[in-house]
Amino acid sequence: MKSTLFSAVLLSGALLLGACNNNKGEVGTEGMNAAAVDANATAAPLVDNPNVTDEMAAPNPNAPVMTFAVADHEFGDIAPGSVVKHTFEFTNTGKSPLIIENATASCGCTTPNWTKEPIQPGAKGMIDVQFDSHGKTGMQNKEVAIQANTQPSITKVVIKANVLPDGQNGPVRQ
């Protein structure tokens, strides 16, 4: 057992020493930088992917634009345990097809569903948002972040509801 452990340590030490490159050569104005330039020259060229936008990139005048008539909806007072739904309609007011990659809610009680096909310029799309009030009381503000090939890449819609008390504990004393 000791000889196996000693052999393993000796072998790993030899590999470490053998892997070191002690022949560094001269590093002048071209030395290390020349290798970096060569590596960048052979790297894959950038591909313009319309589904991905960089927030720091210059605005694309041909990018799709998600325009909502109304980006927030208030359900008002709702009964405890009820499930409510609202459809947000939008228009692509840009110059290229709009593609929604994902839509995520701020909480598990809210479920978004969206148009999966590309929305052509001038066409309409929708985001269905369903809110389940089970276990919730009082004022609720839920946000849905929509990720698309727009600039900026995230657009948000908001739903609000006031979940009434369930009355199981009797009337509220004032």
Contacts in CASP RR format, 6 or more apart in sequence:
PFRMAT RR
TARGET T0000
AUTHOR 0000-0000-0000
METHOD contacts of the structure
MODEL  1
MKSTLFSAVLLSGALLLGACNNNKGEVGTEGMNAAAVDANATAAPLVDNP
NVTDEMAAPNPNAPVMTFAVADHEFGDIAPGSVVKHTFEFTNTGKSPLII
ENATASCGCTTPNWTKEPIQPGAKGMIDVQFDSHGKTGMQNKEVAIQANT
QPSITKVVIKANVLPDGQNGPVRQ
50 96 0 8 1.000
50 97 0 8 1.000
50 99 0 8 1.000
50 149 0 8 1.000
51 99 0 8 1.000
51 101 0 8 1.000
51 149 0 8 1.000
52 149 0 8 1.000
52 153 0 8 1.000
53 60 0 8 1.000
53 63 0 8 1.000
53 149 0 8 1.000
53 150 0 8 1.000
53 151 0 8 1.000
53 152 0 8 1.000
53 153 0 8 1.000
55 151 0 8 1.000
55 152 0 8 1.000
55 153 0 8 1.000
57 151 0 8 1.000
59 151 0 8 1.000
60 151 0 8 1.000
61 95 0 8 1.000
62 94 0 8 1.000
62 95 0 8 1.000
62 96 0 8 1.000
63 94 0 8 1.000
63 95 0 8 1.000
63 96 0 8 1.000
63 149 0 8 1.000
63 150 0 8 1.000
63 151 0 8 1.000
64 92 0 8 1.000
64 94 0 8 1.000
64 95 0 8 1.000
64 96 0 8 1.000
64 97 0 8 1.000
64 98 0 8 1.000
64 99 0 8 1.000
64 119 0 8 1.000
64 121 0 8 1.000
64 148 0 8 1.000
64 149 0 8 1.000
64 150 0 8 1.000
65 92 0 8 1.000
65 93 0 8 1.000
65 94 0 8 1.000
65 98 0 8 1.000
65 150 0 8 1.000
66 90 0 8 1.000
66 92 0 8 1.000
66 98 0 8 1.000
66 146 0 8 1.000
66 148 0 8 1.000
66 150 0 8 1.000
66 155 0 8 1.000
67 90 0 8 1.000
67 91 0 8 1.000
67 92 0 8 1.000
67 93 0 8 1.000
68 88 0 8 1.000
68 89 0 8 1.000
68 90 0 8 1.000
68 155 0 8 1.000
68 157 0 8 1.000
69 89 0 8 1.000
69 90 0 8 1.000
70 88 0 8 1.000
71 88 0 8 1.000
71 155 0 8 1.000
71 156 0 8 1.000
71 157 0 8 1.000
71 158 0 8 1.000
72 157 0 8 1.000
72 158 0 8 1.000
72 159 0 8 1.000
72 160 0 8 1.000
73 86 0 8 1.000
73 88 0 8 1.000
73 129 0 8 1.000
73 157 0 8 1.000
73 158 0 8 1.000
73 159 0 8 1.000
73 160 0 8 1.000
74 159 0 8 1.000
74 160 0 8 1.000
74 161 0 8 1.000
75 84 0 8 1.000
75 86 0 8 1.000
75 131 0 8 1.000
75 159 0 8 1.000
75 160 0 8 1.000
75 161 0 8 1.000
75 162 0 8 1.000
76 160 0 8 1.000
76 161 0 8 1.000
76 162 0 8 1.000
77 161 0 8 1.000
77 162 0 8 1.000
77 164 0 8 1.000
78 84 0 8 1.000
78 133 0 8 1.000
78 161 0 8 1.000
78 162 0 8 1.000
78 163 0 8 1.000
78 164 0 8 1.000
79 133 0 8 1.000
79 163 0 8 1.000
79 164 0 8 1.000
80 133 0 8 1.000
80 134 0 8 1.000
80 135 0 8 1.000
80 136 0 8 1.000
80 137 0 8 1.000
80 163 0 8 1.000
80 164 0 8 1.000
80 165 0 8 1.000
80 166 0 8 1.000
81 132 0 8 1.000
81 133 0 8 1.000
81 134 0 8 1.000
81 135 0 8 1.000
81 136 0 8 1.000
81 163 0 8 1.000
81 166 0 8 1.000
82 133 0 8 1.000
83 130 0 8 1.000
83 131 0 8 1.000
83 132 0 8 1.000
83 133 0 8 1.000
84 130 0 8 1.000
84 131 0 8 1.000
84 133 0 8 1.000
84 161 0 8 1.000
85 128 0 8 1.000
85 129 0 8 1.000
85 130 0 8 1.000
85 131 0 8 1.000
86 128 0 8 1.000
86 129 0 8 1.000
86 159 0 8 1.000
87 126 0 8 1.000
87 127 0 8 1.000
87 128 0 8 1.000
87 129 0 8 1.000
88 126 0 8 1.000
88 127 0 8 1.000
88 128 0 8 1.000
88 129 0 8 1.000
88 157 0 8 1.000
89 124 0 8 1.000
89 125 0 8 1.000
89 126 0 8 1.000
90 124 0 8 1.000
90 125 0 8 1.000
90 126 0 8 1.000
90 127 0 8 1.000
91 122 0 8 1.000
91 123 0 8 1.000
91 124 0 8 1.000
91 125 0 8 1.000
92 98 0 8 1.000
92 119 0 8 1.000
92 120 0 8 1.000
92 121 0 8 1.000
92 122 0 8 1.000
92 123 0 8 1.000
92 124 0 8 1.000
92 125 0 8 1.000
93 121 0 8 1.000
93 122 0 8 1.000
94 121 0 8 1.000
94 122 0 8 1.000
95 121 0 8 1.000
96 121 0 8 1.000
97 118 0 8 1.000
97 119 0 8 1.000
97 120 0 8 1.000
97 121 0 8 1.000
98 118 0 8 1.000
98 119 0 8 1.000
98 148 0 8 1.000
98 149 0 8 1.000
98 150 0 8 1.000
99 118 0 8 1.000
99 119 0 8 1.000
99 148 0 8 1.000
99 149 0 8 1.000
100 114 0 8 1.000
100 115 0 8 1.000
100 116 0 8 1.000
100 119 0 8 1.000
100 146 0 8 1.000
100 147 0 8 1.000
100 148 0 8 1.000
101 147 0 8 1.000
101 148 0 8 1.000
101 149 0 8 1.000
102 146 0 8 1.000
102 147 0 8 1.000
103 112 0 8 1.000
103 113 0 8 1.000
103 114 0 8 1.000
103 127 0 8 1.000
103 144 0 8 1.000
103 145 0 8 1.000
103 146 0 8 1.000
103 147 0 8 1.000
104 112 0 8 1.000
104 144 0 8 1.000
104 145 0 8 1.000
104 147 0 8 1.000
105 111 0 8 1.000
105 112 0 8 1.000
105 129 0 8 1.000
105 142 0 8 1.000
105 143 0 8 1.000
105 144 0 8 1.000
106 142 0 8 1.000
106 143 0 8 1.000
106 144 0 8 1.000
106 145 0 8 1.000
107 142 0 8 1.000
109 131 0 8 1.000
109 132 0 8 1.000
109 133 0 8 1.000
109 134 0 8 1.000
109 136 0 8 1.000
109 142 0 8 1.000
110 129 0 8 1.000
110 130 0 8 1.000
110 131 0 8 1.000
110 132 0 8 1.000
110 142 0 8 1.000
110 144 0 8 1.000
110 159 0 8 1.000
111 129 0 8 1.000
111 130 0 8 1.000
111 132 0 8 1.000
112 127 0 8 1.000
112 128 0 8 1.000
112 129 0 8 1.000
112 130 0 8 1.000
112 144 0 8 1.000
112 146 0 8 1.000
113 127 0 8 1.000
113 128 0 8 1.000
113 130 0 8 1.000
114 125 0 8 1.000
114 126 0 8 1.000
114 127 0 8 1.000
114 128 0 8 1.000
114 146 0 8 1.000
115 125 0 8 1.000
115 126 0 8 1.000
115 127 0 8 1.000
119 125 0 8 1.000
127 144 0 8 1.000
127 146 0 8 1.000
127 157 0 8 1.000
129 142 0 8 1.000
129 144 0 8 1.000
129 157 0 8 1.000
129 159 0 8 1.000
131 140 0 8 1.000
131 142 0 8 1.000
131 159 0 8 1.000
131 161 0 8 1.000
133 140 0 8 1.000
133 161 0 8 1.000
133 163 0 8 1.000
136 163 0 8 1.000
137 163 0 8 1.000
137 164 0 8 1.000
137 165 0 8 1.000
137 166 0 8 1.000
138 162 0 8 1.000
138 163 0 8 1.000
138 164 0 8 1.000
138 165 0 8 1.000
139 160 0 8 1.000
139 161 0 8 1.000
139 162 0 8 1.000
140 160 0 8 1.000
140 161 0 8 1.000
140 162 0 8 1.000
140 163 0 8 1.000
141 158 0 8 1.000
141 159 0 8 1.000
141 160 0 8 1.000
142 158 0 8 1.000
142 159 0 8 1.000
142 160 0 8 1.000
143 156 0 8 1.000
143 157 0 8 1.000
143 158 0 8 1.000
144 156 0 8 1.000
144 157 0 8 1.000
144 158 0 8 1.000
144 159 0 8 1.000
145 154 0 8 1.000
145 155 0 8 1.000
145 156 0 8 1.000
146 154 0 8 1.000
146 155 0 8 1.000
146 156 0 8 1.000
146 157 0 8 1.000
147 153 0 8 1.000
147 154 0 8 1.000
148 155 0 8 1.000
165 172 0 8 1.000
END
